[in-house]
Amino acid sequence: MTLIYLNDLNDNGALFFEDSGIQIVPKTGKLVVFETNGKDKSHGINKVKEERYPMPIWLTKDPNYKLVW
């Protein structure tokens, strides 16, 4: 998964990975890339009261989802 943050958050709103304890605080323009296809990749987002503007992009190696140009 790829995630680009389009705004800063003053209310934390960090992306966290449960198993590793890693937290990523949203900042405008920050790009985050991580795999989501394993039990060790469980993640979540802390609740916020302000507007959050992320741009998620899902990537795959699965040939069933090949783009045709």
N, C-alpha and C positions, 0 to 999 in steps of 0.2 A: 504494500500500500504506500502511496505517496500522499503527503498532506502538506499543503502550503497555507500558512497563516496570512490572512489579508488584513488583520488588525491586531493591535496590542490589547491585552486584557489586564485591568488593574485588580481584578477579583480572582487571581490565581488561574483557574481553568486549565490546569496542567494536564497533559496527556501522560498517563502513567502505565507502567508495565508491572503487573502484580508480582510476578516471580522474581524479577531482578531488582525491584525497588527504584528503578529509573523513573524520573519525572522530567518532562520537557515543557517549559513554560512558553506559552504562545507569544511571539513577537512578530510584527509585520515583516513579511518576506522570508521568514524562517521556513526551510524545507526539511521535512522529516520523511525518511524512507525506511520501511521495516516490513518484514515478512509476517504474514498472518495465517500461515498454514500449519501451525503446530501448537501443541498444548502449552509449550513454554512461551508462547507469544500472546497470552491473554492480556488485554489492555482495556483501559477505560479513560474517561475524562471527568475531572472534578467539576461539580455543579457550579454554575456561575449565575449571577443576577443580571449581567449586562449582555449585550448582543455579541455573539461570536460569529466570525466570518472565516471559516476554513474552506479550502478548496480540495476535496478528496479526489484522488485519481487511483483507480484500481488497475494493477498490472497483472498479467498472467502469462505463463509459459504454455498453457493448455492450447493445443492446436485446434481444438473445436471452436475457439474464439478468435481465430485468425482474422485480421483486418484485410479487406479486399479494397484496393485502391483503384 
